[in-house]
């Protein structure tokens, strides 16, 4: 039951600390001056009342390090603004009265910037009038004078300067905020150097009423830690002042937790001497944390308090024992020893050595607070409706399993590494060599503390992690097996890839063109990285994605790396800019991506399927700013017919009025006949986010995770029904029965919209061929929103499937959108990892092809056959002649170059004007030719290079 403070930090009251520590052989800190014989300013909070402020009022806190009360009669608190070289004016000084108790604090309430924040605890004095310090820079000093004095005057007792233009002791301190005050360091020393003596922490106002003297005036109650903790989740001694002893097992003097763990000497090991009661407790006090080391044996006297469900000793007096206690041995515990709440409570705060398998289930907060969600066992946690239909026994079992296996791994600190001055502190854990992906195994190398913090159970390192944490845990490498997709068989690959708001029309281009306005997400230097929101002049949505071209180039580099490693012949893309919404040709962004892909590939490998004519599209007002698209490799496949968009389901009240319309395209093997066509339909259905329902049944059911399908579930059901009908219509028009649906359906595998597709005869290929991998991670749960599905005719083509785990398992810290958010640079455009937030899915296909050549079959000119992996065309009547073997060259081998042009083959007849590609060079035939190698030395060369 040791209590933890994620947002709260205290400079512990040090009543009698000097006497206790001196008696134990520790040196006492000097607070008031270098001799420790007078008052000091112990804390300054300068942003009271501002938006998001911790407290309504600004304040100054004094501290008395001596063993006797110190009178404030004749003293003043004086504020001098930055740049002022004269003494403060009379409005900026405040006469003090009363006294500061021995080893106690004194709270002076100042003005406010507004009404935000909590009220201060009862102040000792309230400064009325004009004492209104700047939060940016200035100087406060405590003076033994009733008149304004210069900051160098001999009457100055103590002073603190912040920001530029101040008059500090030594160097000014910097970095405060609406949630951070300047506080004396844990050591409490006054070295006459503000930068060394002060740190930035969550404000902890404390007045003379916050004494460590027991409130009932009685003597502290001597207890064991197990007695303090008790057998329930609440201490039987809450509100009482107690004395206990133990061994320091964890020390959080840095990072903001401001305390240490104390465990009964000799506890731990194989035998639990106090079953059902914890032998450890958290001691909350920043000064005390700075006075102990892990392994010290100490006595602690303080008040027992409950804080957010845990128990702690506050306002502690700490003294080192003359005779050390027996060492604490980490308790070797398996997850079976910790499954229930009661089991965890019995070991809360104790030093443990976790045994067994653990797996990273979520790493999103690693980029912010340096913490991970873990799952006991070898698999991450799962979305219930990805495992079973809503409300099913399978879905309910997953809910229970998730709850039973979850715990977090923290970094021993309360620091947001993506905010303010903390961005200059390197992220813990994460590095290029240690990406810590979802699914990574976790092996504990050192002991941790089992604790309760932020309403969840945690494994807490014994001190703040300030490196890759290798001394605490080792994470398994799951990147190496995912450098490229797994083998899927077949002679071609089909893939889906969500490119997460690929917008060459960046926010800055949009604004610069006068199309509208944008707000931004910026890096730690204030440089715009991504768009927060863009709006056109008429209030419609603008571009998303990158803020400027530099950021866009980083985004594109990762996407290009990923797509070129797919090994796919056809790729369905989701979240591509719909360029027509910004005054360009609809395919402008798509064409730019193809150019980038070809440049990186070193040859014209890729092409795109052009959009339908404007007349075959929904009205522009019914189109989204993002769209689906197809790119393909002309050397491997060819288009059959024009692409088609479902254009008549986007009007008011129709299912695609709030989603991207499906896009269909016919494909065939390069050089095959149109009879071998198959239809591919790209999808990006309505998201699960909240909004005004379109149909009854769109409201999100949050009554149970086993039932929750997100918002707009009925809209997605109707989109499924419309998509099936659309795909059937396109296939009928191309005289084929082979249909593949793919893309981002925004529905997990067993949710209602997917069930509609299964009822229509479609098979989810990841379920059939790659069970256990998923395309998306949300709130620490894995599931697939992206799917590739085949109807029975298309299923005969499928040879395998792989969800390529390059995105959903990655920490967002590696994405282009977090570039320079922290001093640790993790972005690497040469790797595909964190190119998007969805994983691609790749499917192997055996493409329809002409029948295999048969020796007993008669063929006439124009007939096509397949022989040894190539397509051959009969140039005249033949029977029994093996393709490529006849002296008469009966059969012409058909091949296609990377850019879709005809590739020269020795057996093919070419006529005047025919253009071919040979070794990357284009040639035109000057007369009839067969077998003449382009560019070869010959008396009469029929081929002429095209410049």
N, C-alpha and C positions, 0 to 999 in steps of 0.2 A: 503493500500500500504506500510506497514512497511517492510523494507528489512531485509533479514535474511542471515546469513553467515554459511553455512554448513562446508566449508573447510577453511574459512578465519577467523582469529582472530586478533584483534588489541589491543595494549596497547594505549589507547586513549591519544591524546595530551591533556595535562592538563593546557593549557594556562589560567592563572588567576583563576584556580580552588581554590587555597588556599584562595585567597581573597574572592571569592564568597561564599565558604563554611563557612569560619570564620564569614562572615557577616550574614550568615543564622543560625549561632549557631552550625555548625558542626566543628569538629576539623580538622585541615589541616594535611595531611600526611607528614612525614619526609622522603625524598628520598635519599639525598647524604650521609648522615650519620645519626646517631641517633638524631642529632639536625636538620637535613634537611637543612643544610646551604652550601652544596657544591655539586659538580657533583657526579652522580652515573653511573655505567654501567647498562643500563636498559634492554638490550637484547643482546644475543650471539647466532649466528647461525653458526654451525660448519661443515655442510655437503654439502655446495654449489657445484653444478655440478655433484654430484654423481647420480647414477641411481635412478630415481623417485624423485629426489630432487625438492623442491619447487622453489628454486632460483639457478641461475648459480654460484653465488659467495657466499663465507662465508662473515659474517659481524659482526661488533660490533656497538651497538647503545648506545650513551650517553644521559643522561637526566639532565636538569637543573631545580631544583624545586624552585628556588628563583625568585624574581621579577625583577632581573637585569641580563643582559647578563654576561657570565663568559668567559674570555679569556683563550685560550689553549696554549698561548705562553709559551714555556719552559716546556710543559708537553709532556709525551710520553705514548704510549700504549705498554706494554711489555707482552710477552708470555713466560711462562716457562713450559716446558714439564714435564709430570708426572715423579716422581722419581728423578728429578734434584734437588740437594740441593744447587747449586750455583746460582748466578744471571744469567739471560739469556745471551746468546752471542749477539753480536752486531746485527747479522742478524735478531734477534727475537724482536727488538724494533723498533718502528715507531714514528718519531717526528711529533707532532701535531701542527696545526696552525689554525687560525680563532677563532671564539667564538661560544658558545652555547647560543642561545637566551633564554630570560626569559621564563620559563615554556615551553621550547622547547626541541627538539631532535637534535641529530647530528649523521650522518650516516657515518661509516668508512667501505669502501669496502675492503675485503681481497682477497686472492687467491681463486682458484677454483680447484675442483677435476675432472672436466670434462666440458661437454657442456650442461648438462641437466638442466632444470628448466628455470624459467622466469628471465629476467634481473632485477636487482635491480632498484628501483627509483633512481633518480639522487643523487649520494653520495656527501657528503660534502668533503671527502678526500678519495683517493685511495692509499692503502698501497702496494707499489711495493716491490719486494725483497722477503725476506725469512720468513715473518710473516705468518706461515702456521700451524694453530692449529690442533691438533688431535681431531677427533670427539668423542674419547673414554674418554680421561682424560687429564687434564692440568689446567693451571691457567692463567687468564688474569688480569692485573692490570693497573690502571691509576695512573701514578706517576708524581709528580712535580719534575722531574729530567730528564736530557738529556742523562744520562749514565745508564747502567744496574744496577739495585738494587735488593737486596733480597726482597722476598715478605713480610718480616716483617719490612722493612725499614720505618722510620718516614715520608718519602716523599710520601708514598702510600696514594692516595686520596680515591680509592675504588678498590675492587678486587672481582673476582668470580672464584671459583674452581669447577671443575666437575670431576666425576669419582674417581678412586682410585689413590693414589700417588700425589694428588694435594695439594695445600696450600690455602685452602678456608678461608673465614670468617666463623667461626663456623664449620658447617658440609657441605661437598660438596653436590652439587645437582647432580642428575643422571636421566637418562631416555630419553635423547634427541634422535632424529632420523633424517632421511633425510627430514621429513615433520614436525619436531618439534624443536623449538628453546627454549632456556632458557630465560624466561621473568620475570620481576618483577611482583609480585602478584598484584591482583586487588587493594589491599589496598595500595600498593606502599611503604610500610614501609621498611626502612633499619635498621634492628635490629642487623646487623653484624653477621647474621647467614644465609649463602647462601641457605641452605635447606629450611628455613622458608620463605625467601624473594623471592625465584624464583620458578616458575612452568614451566611445559612443555606445550607449545601451538604452533599452526601453526604460522610460522614466519610472523612478521609484520614490515618490515623495514620502518623507518621513519626518514627523515632528517630535517634539519633546514628549508627547503623549504616547509615542511608540516605544516605550522603554522595555528593556528585556526583564525588568522586575516582574515576578509572577503577579498577575492581576489580583489574586486574592491575598497577596502579601505573605503567603506561606512559603515554606521551604520547597525546593524542587523535589519531586517524587523519584527516588531511585528505582529504575526498572531495567529489565533486559529488553532488547529490541523486540523479541518475540512477544513480550507482554505489551509493549507499545502497539504493535501491529494487531494483536488479537486474532481471533479465528474467523472474523467476518471482514467485509470490505470497508469497514469503518472502525477507526481506533476507539477503544473504550476510554481513552485518555484525551480525546479531542478537547482542546481548550485548556488543558492543564500544562503546567510547566514540569518537565521531567529532566532527569539526568540518566544518561546511559553511556556505555562504552563499547568500542569495537575497533575494527581495522578498516582503514580507508581502502576501498576497492576500485573506486572510479573518481576522477577529479575533473570537474568542468570549470576551471578557472577562466578558460577562454571559450568563446562561442555563444555566450549568452544564457547558458543554463544556470550559472552562478551557484554552484553548490557541489556537493560530493556525496557519494554513497558510503554508508557505514554498515559493516556486517559483523556479527558476533565473532569474536576470535575463535578459531578452530572450527568454524562452521564449514559446510560444504562436504565434498567428497562423496563416498558411497553411502553413508548413513545420514539420514535426516533426523537430527536430535530433537526437532520440534515439529513433527508432522502436523500439517494443517495451519501452521503459523510461520510467517516469513521471518528470517533472521537478519533482514537488511532494511534500511530506511534511508530516505533521501534527506540530507541536511542542507537547507536552503539559506545561503548567505555568501555573497561574493567575496567579502573580506576573509571569511573563514576558509573558503576554497583556496584562496591564495596563500594560506598559512600551513596547508597540509600537503603531503605527498602520498601517492599510492603506496600502501604498505605501512603507513604510520599507525600506531596504536594511540587512540585518543579518547578522552571523555568529552561528551557534548551535553550542554545544558540549554534547553530552549523550550518553546511552546509547541505543543503538538497541534497541527492544523490539518484539516481536510481541504484539498484543493483539486477540483475537477475529478473527484472520484479516487484520489490517492491520498496517502498520508505522508506528512513531512514534519521535520523539526525546524522551526523558524526562529529568527533572531538568536542565533546560537552563540554560546560561549564555548570555545574549544581550547582544550589543554592537552598537551602530549603526556602520555603516561611514562613514568620513569622505567617501568618494566614492560617490555613489549608483550603483547598477547600472542597466542598461537596464530600462525598464519591461516588465512582463509584458502581453502582449496575449491576451485571451480567445481560445481556440481555437474557431473556428466549426465545429461538428461536427453532422452529421445522425445520425439513429438508425442508419443503415447503417454509420456509423463506430464504433458502440458496441454492436452487436448481440451479439457473442460475449463470453464472460468474458475472453478474452485481450485483446480490444479495450478493454474497460473497464479491465482491469488496467494497460494501457499508458498510460492517462490518469488513473489514480486520483489524486485530490487536486488535479488541475489545474483552473485557472480556465477555464471553457468558456462558450460562447454557443450553447445548443442551437438547432438549426435544424429546421424542419419542424413537422408537426402533433403535438400532444399533447392528451390528453383526460383529465379527471378520472374515475378508475375507482372510487375509494372515498374517502369523506370521514368515516368513523366516528371515526378518531383525531384529526380536526381539533378535536373537542370536548374532547379530553384532552391530546394532545401537540402539537397544531398541525401535524399532518402529513397528507398526502394520498398515496394511491396513484394514479399516472398510468399511462396506456397510450399508447405511441407510436402515432400514427395518429389517426383521426377517430371511433373507436368505443371504448366501454369494453370491459372484459374480460367473458367470458361463462361461464356454467355449462356444462360439457361436455355433460351429459345434457339440457340444454335445446336444444342444437343437433343432437344425434344420439342414436340409441338407445345404451344402455350398451355400451361396448366397440367401437362402430362406428368406421369410419375418420373420420367427421365429428367424433365426440366426441374421438378421439385428436388430430385436427388442432387442435381448440380448446385442448386441454391444451398442446400445443406452442406455439401462438400466444400464449396467455396468458403463458407463461414467457418468450417472446422479446420481448414488448412491455412488460413491467412494470418500473416504477421508481418511487421515492417522491420526493415534494417535502417537505422538512422546513422548520422555522422557525428553524433556527440555535440551538436551545435544547433542554435536557433538563428540561422543566417540565411537570408535570401540572396543567393549569389548572382541574381540577375537584376538587382535593384540597388540604386544609389552607389555609395562608396564601396559596397560589398562586391561590386563587379570587378574591382581590382584585386580581389582575393580569388585565387585559382579554385575552380570547382574541385571538390574532393571526388575520389573514386575514378572519374571518367578521364580517359586519355585515348589517343589513337590506338595504343596497344591494349587498352582495357576499356572497350566500348560498353560493356555491361548491358547486354541485350536481353529482352524478354525471352525466356527459355534457357538462359545461361544457368548452369549448375552453380551452386554456392557451397564452398567448402570452408568451414571455420578453422582458422589457424590460431586464433587467440580467444581468450574468454570474453564474454559480453555480459551485460547486465540485462536481465529481463525486467522490463518496466512498462508502465501504463502512461501514455502521453497522447494528447489530442484525441482522446476517446478510442484509441486502439492500442493493442499490445505491440511492444517493440523489442528488438534486440538492439541494445545501445552499446557502442564501443566504450571502453573505459576512459577515453579522453577524446577530444575533438580530432577528427580525421582531417589531416591537412595535406595528404598525398593520395596515392592510388589505393590506400588502405590494405596493401598486401599483407601487412602484419596481422590484420583482423580477419579477412576472408580472401579466398581465391575464387575468381569467377571463370567458368568455362567459356571457351572460345566457340561461338556459333557462327561467326562470320566466315571463317575459312571454308566450311562446307557449302556456303552460299555465295561464293564468288561468281558462280554461274548457275543457271537452273539445272536441275537434275535431268538425266536422260529420260525422254518420254517416248522414244521409238518413232516409227513412221518415217516418211520421206519429206514431211513439212511440219511446221509448227504454227499454231494459231494462239494468240495471246491477247489479254486485256491489261491495260496499264492506265491507272488514274494518275494524271500528271499534275494534280493539285494546283489549279488556278494558274495555268500557263498563259501569261498575258504579256506579249511584246508591247502592247499599249500600256506602258507602265503608268503609275499614278502621276508621276511628274510630267510625262508626255501628255496625258489627259488634261491636266491643269494648264500646261503650257499652250495647248491648242485652244484654250478657252472653252472647253466642253463642259466644265463643271469644277467642283471643289473636292478635296480629299483631306482626310486625317490620316495619321501615320503611326506606325510602330518604329521606334528608333533604337539604335545601339547605344552602348554606354558612353559614346562620344557625342550623342545627339544626332548622328547621321541616320537619315531615313533608310529603313531596310525593307519593310513591307507596308502595304496599304492596310489601314484599319477600316476605312470606309470611304468610298467615292460616290458622289451623287451628281447627276447631270443637272443642267440648268432647270429642267422641268421636273426635278425630283425623282427621276428614275435611277436605278442602280448603275454605277459606273464600273470601271475595271477593278479587279482583285489582284492578288499576287504581289509582284515586286514593286517597290516604290520608285526605283530608278534603274537605269540601264546596267550599272555595275552589279546591282543585286540580281537583275534578270539574267545576266550572263552567268552568274554563279548557279542560279536555279537551272538554267538550260544545260549547263555543263553536266550536272548530275543526271538529269533526265536523259540526255543523249548517251551518256555512259551506260545507263541502265538499259535503254532500248536496244542499243547496239550489242549488248551482251545477251539479249533474249534468245538469239538464234531463231527468231520467228520469221515466217514468210508473210504473215498478216498480223497486224496489231490494231485492236480497237482502243481508241484513246478517249478518255473522259476528262472533262474540265479543261478543254482547250478554248481559248478566246474565240468568241463568235465575232469576227472582225467587222462584220457588216453593221454591228451596233455602234461602231465608232467611225463610220464613214468610209470604210475600206471594203474591198472585195471580201466576201464571206470567208474565203480560204487563205487570206493573207497570213495569218498566224500559223496555220497548218503548213503552208508552203515554206515559211521561214524555218520551222522545225525540221522539215525534210532537208532543206539546204544544210542545216547544222549537222544533221545525221550523216549526210553524204560527205561533208567536209571531214568529219571525224573518222568516217570509214575509209576515206582516201579514194573513193570511187563513187560513181552515181548508182548506189545500191538501192536506194529507197525512192518511192513515188507515193503520191496520195490519190485517193479516190475523190474526184471533184464533187462539189456540192450539186444538188439538183438545181435546175433553173429556178429563178425567183418565183415564177408562176406555180411551181410545184412545192413551194415551201409555205408554212404558215405566215400570216402577215407579220411584219417586222415587230409590231407591238406585242405579238404573242410568242416571240422568241426570247430566250434567256441570253445573258451575256456570256454564258459558257455553253458548250455544245459537245457532242460526240463526233468522232471522225475515224477514218480508216487510213492507215499507211500500209504499204506492201512492198515486196521485192519483185519487180517485174521479171527477173531471171527465173523466178520460181513459180509465180502465179500471175494470172491475167484477169482483168475485169471482164465481167459479162453484163452488158447493159449499163445503164446509168444508175447512180445511187438514188434511193428513194427515202423520203422522210414521211412519217405518219403526220399528215398535215391537217386532218379534219377532226382532231380531238383536243384542240387547244383553246376553244372558245370558253366563254364564261360558264362555270359549272361543270366543265369537262375535265377528265382526269389529268390531261397534260397541260392544263392552263397554269399549273404551278410546278411544272417539271420540264426536263429536257425531252424533246420528242425522239422516239427511236429512229435510228438510221439503218437502212438495209442496203446491202450490196451483194451482187452475184460475183463469185470467183470461180476460177477453174485452174487446173494445172497449166503452166505455160506450154503452149503448142498443142494442148488438148482441144477437143471440139466443145462447142457450147452445150452439147448433150451431157457433158461431165460437170456441169455447173452445180455449185452448192451455195446456199444463201446464208449470209452471216448478218445478224441484227445486233447493233450496238445500243446499249441502254444506259440511262442514268436517271433512275426514278426519284420520286420525291423523298427528301431527307426525313429523318425522324424528329427534327427540331420542332419546337412548339410554334403555334400560330393559329389563325382562325380556321376551324374545321371546314373542309369542303363538303364532306358527306357525314351522315351519322356513322359513328364508329371510328372517326378520326381522332377522338379524344384519347389521350394516353391513359392506359390503365396502370396506375402505380400501386395498386393494392398488394401486389406481390411481384418480386423479380421473375417468378416463374410464369407470370401472365403478361409482363410488360413487353410490348412490341413497338414502343415509341409512338409518337404522334403520327397522324395521317396514315394509319394502317389500312383503312378502307380505301383511301385514295390509291395506295399501292396495289391493293387487290384489283381495283378497276383498271389500273395501268397494266397489270399482268394480263387481264382478259383482253384488253385492247391490243396489246403487243402480240398475243397469240394469233388473233384475227389478222393483224397487219402482216405478220410473218407468213401466214398461210397464203394471203393474197399475193405477196411478192413472189413466193415460191411457185404458185400456180402460173403467174405471168411468165416465169422463166422455165416452165415445164420441168420442175424438179420437185422431189419430195424431201431433199436433204436440207435441214435447217439447223443452224447453231445460234443460240441466243447467248450473249455475253455482255459483261460490263459491271457497273456499280448499281445493284438493284436496291441498295439501302434496306435490305431485308436479310435477316439471319436465316440460316439454312432450313429451319423447320417452322418459320413463321408463315402466316396465312398467304401472303403474296407468292411465296415460293411453292406452297402447296397447290395453288392454282396452276402453276406451270407443270408440276408433277402430274396433276389430274389430266392435263392436256397431252401427256405422254413424254414429257421431257425428263432427262436424267441429269442430275447434278454430277459433273465429271470429277470434281474434287472428292466428293463423297465416294464415288465409285473407284477412284484410282489413287487418291492421296489423302485418305482419312487421317486426321490428326494434325494437319497444318491449317492455318487460318490466315485470312487476308487483312484483318483489322483488329485493333486493340482499343478498348474504350473503358475508362475507369477501372483498369486492371483486369479486365475480362477479355478473353480471346474469342473471336467468332469470325465468320465470313459474311461480309456484305457484298463482296464481288464474286461472281460466279461465271462459269461457262457451262452451258447446258446443251444437250443434243437430243433431237427427236430420234425415233427408232431408225430412220433411214440414215441419218448422219452419224448415229452411234456406231454403225458398222465401219466408219472411217477411223474411229478413235483408237489409238494405241497406248495412250498413257496421259497422265496429267501431273503437274507439279505447281504448287503454290510457292513461288520464289520469295523467300523470306528476307527481303532486303529493306523493307520500310517500316511495317507495323511493329517490328520487334526493336527498332532503334530508339534511342533517346532523341528527343527533339533537339537536343544541344548540337547534334551533327547536321541538322537541316540548314539550308541557306537562310531561312527566316530567322535564325538565331546567330547569325554571323556577328562577331564582336560584341555579343551581349555580355560576355565575360572575358577576362584576360586570357583564359585558356582558349586557344584557337583549335577547334575540332573539325572545321569544314574541310573536306577534300573532294573536289570536283572530279578527280580521276577515279573515284570509287562510286559504285551505284548506291551505296547504303545511305538511307535517309533522303532519297530523291523525292519522296512523296510521303503520304501518311497511309496509303493502301499498298498492299503487296500485289504485284502482278501475278496472274495465273497463266501458265503455259500448257498447251495441249498438243500432243503428238497426233498427227493424222497420216493416214495413207490416202493420198488424194485420188479421186476417180481418174482413170486413165484409159486409153484405148486398150482393147483386149490384147493379151500376149500373142506374139507371133506364133503361128502353128504351121508346121511343115506341110500338113495335108490340106491346108486351106488355100483356095485360089483368091488372089487379090487383084484389083484393077487400079488404075492410076487414081491417086488421091486418097486411097485407103490408108488409115493410120493403124499402127501396131506399137506395142511396147516390147522392147527387147533389151535385156541387160541394163535396165534403169533409164533408157533413153526412148524417146518417141521417134518413130521412123515413118516416112510417107512413101508409099509405092509410086514410082514415077511412070510405070506402065504395068501391063499385066504380068503377074508372076505367081509361081507356085513352087514351094520347096526351096526357094533360094534364101539363104540365111542373110538377114540384114547386115550389111557391111562386109560380106564375104564374096559377093558376086563380082566377077570381072566386068560385067556389063553395068555395074553400079545401079542395080534395080531399085535399091532402097536409098532414100535421102534422109540422113540424120538431121533432126530438127533441134536447134538449140537457141537459147535466148541469152543475150548479154545482160549485164547487171542493170543497164538503164532501160531494158525492155526492147532494144533493137535486135535485129537478127544477128546471130553469131555465125561466122563462117564455119562450115564443116566441109570436109573433102568430098563427101558423097552427094552433096546437094547441087542441083542445077540452078544457076543464076542467069538472069537475062539482063540485057542492056538497061542501065539505070538503077538496078538493084543496089541497095546500100547494106553493107555488112560491117560488123565489128570484129576485128582480129587483133588480139593482144592489146586491147584498149585503144586502137586506132580505127577510125572510120574510113572505109573505101567504097568507091562507086564502080560498078561493072561498066566497062566500055563496050563490051559485046558479050555474046553468049559464052558461058564458061562453066566448067566443072573440074574440080581437083586442082586448079591453079592457085597456089598459095599467095595471098596478098602480100606484096612487098618483096617477094622472092626475086632473085636475079633471073631474068628470062629474056629471050630475044623479043618476044611479043608479050608483054605483061598486060593482062586484061583489066587489072585493078589499078585505079588511080586514087591516091590518098586525097581525102577531103581536108582542106586546111581549116 
